[in-house]
Amino acid sequence: MKKSLFIVPQIGFNDVELPAIKRILEKNSVKCDIASFSLGNVISKTGKRTKADKIICNIKASDYDCFIFVGGENVSSLAEHKCVINLIKSAHKENKLIVLLCINAALLLPKANLIEGRKVTVFKMKNNWSTDAIKKNKGILVDEPVVIDGNIITCRDEKDAELAAKWIILEMKR
């Protein structure tokens, strides 16, 4: 059975992306876990609670087939933790599927030195910060709902979450 891990901050993750993708993955026999910086309740940007059953810094790339970084208001906190960046680097090295939703491509790929020359899509913020960050770090910005470049999938926003889930399933079957 394939295994995926959703990675969320303690507070402020997108509560549309996570359940939409999780539902489709589980329907396709993919085991789904949720990781944050501590076990127990994590709170979405609208106050909904869900349970984190894993601690991010205890995860090894070899533990999962797919790592899904959920978007939201507080995902920038993920980029500040060395264990998160090391997990992305290890997952990439092991050719695991890495899925970056919303602004995560702009936040996490540059920190992991995985953006240069890579095609990605990202949520366009009102001040253009996310698109500017992609360009500044020599990523190739593509205005599409979902973009796949090697083992990295990027998804623009919550409206595209179900489409991203379908691509995740297809890529996991390869």
N, C-alpha and C positions, 0 to 999 in steps of 0.2 A: 504494500500500500504506500502510495506517495504521501509525503508529509510537507505541510507548509506552515510557516510561522509568520503571524502578523505582528509587527513591531510598532508600538504606540508609546507616546509620552504618557506620564501619569494623568495629565489633565489636558484637554483641548484637542483630542483627535477627532477626525471626521466620522460622525456616526451614521453616515450614509454609505461611505465607501466600504468600511469594514463588514457590516452585515450583508451587503449586496454581494460582495465577492465571496465571502465565507459560505453563504448559502449555496452558491453555484459550485464552489469547489467541493463541499461536502456532498452535494447531490451527485457529483462525479467521483465519489469514493476517495477523496483526498482528505486526510486527517488534518485538522486545523488547530493550532495552538495560538495563544496570544501571549506576547512578552512585553514587559515594561521594566521599569527600574526597581519595582518591588512587586511581590505577590498580592493578590486581592483586587479590590476595586480600583478601576481606572475610570476616569470621568471624561465624557465626550465634550465637545464645544457647546452642546445644548444641555448638558447636565445629565445625560443618560449614563448609567453605570453598566460596566461589564467587568468580567473577572480576568485578570492576568494570571495565567497558570505557570508562567516561566519568567525567570529573571534574565534580562538581555545579556548582562555581562557574564552569565554562566553558560551561554549558548556557544556551541562550536559549529562551524560551517558544515561539518560532516553529519550533524544531527538532522538536517532537513534537506529537502529537494528544492524548496522555494522560500525566499524571504520577501515579505511584502511590507513595505514601509508606508503606513497609512498617513494621509495628509491631514491637515487641520491647522488650527491657530497656534499651537505650541510645539510644532514639530522641529523648530529650530533648536530646541533643547537636545534633540538626538545628535545633532552635528557637533555638540560640545563634548561628547563622551568618546574617549579613545576606544573603548570596547566596541562601540557601534561601528566606528570607522574600520577598526581591525576586522570585525565580522564581515563587513562589506568586501574588504580586500581579500579575505580568506575565501569567501563564497565565490567571488569572481575567479580567483585562482583555481578553485575546485570545479569551475564551470557550473555552479549552481545558478538557478534562476533568481534574479534580483528584480523586484518590481518596485518602482518608485512612483507614488501617486502624488498629484498636486504639485507642490513646490519642492518636494524632496530631491528631485534631480538637480535643482539649482543649489540646494543646501549640502547634500551628501556626496554627490559624485565629484565635485571639485576637491573636497577634503580627502577623498579616497584616491585622488589622482586618476580618475576614470572618465573624465569628461572630454578631454581634448580629442577632437576628431570623431566623436561619437554623436550619432543622430538621437535627439531626444525631443520630447514635448514637455511642456510645463504649464502650470496655471499662470495666466498672465495677470499679474497684480496691477492695481490702478496706477502705481508709480513706476511700473515696468521693471521693478527690481529683479524679479525672477528671470525674465527674458534677458535683461542686461547681464546678469550673472552667468548665464549660459554662454552668451557671446564673448564676454570678457575672458572666460576660461577656455575659449576656443572649441566649445561644443557647437554642434550643428543643430540649430533650432528648426524644428519641423512643426508646422501648424496643423496637426492631425490629432484626433482623439487619443489614439494609442500608437506608440512607435516601438518597434523591436529592433535592437542593434546588438547582435550576438546574444549573450545570455542576459541582457538588460532590457526590461520592458518599462517604458514610462507612459503614464496616463495623465491627461490634461486636468480633468476635474471630476467631481462626483457624478456628473451626468454620464460620464463615460465608464463608470466602474463596472457595469455588467459586461460591456464590450471587452474591457481589460480581463475580466474573469474568463471569458471565452478564449482569449488568446493565451492566458496562463494555462488553461486545460490543454490546448493544442500543443504548446511548447513543452509541457510536462510529459506528453506522450511521445516526444521525439527520442 
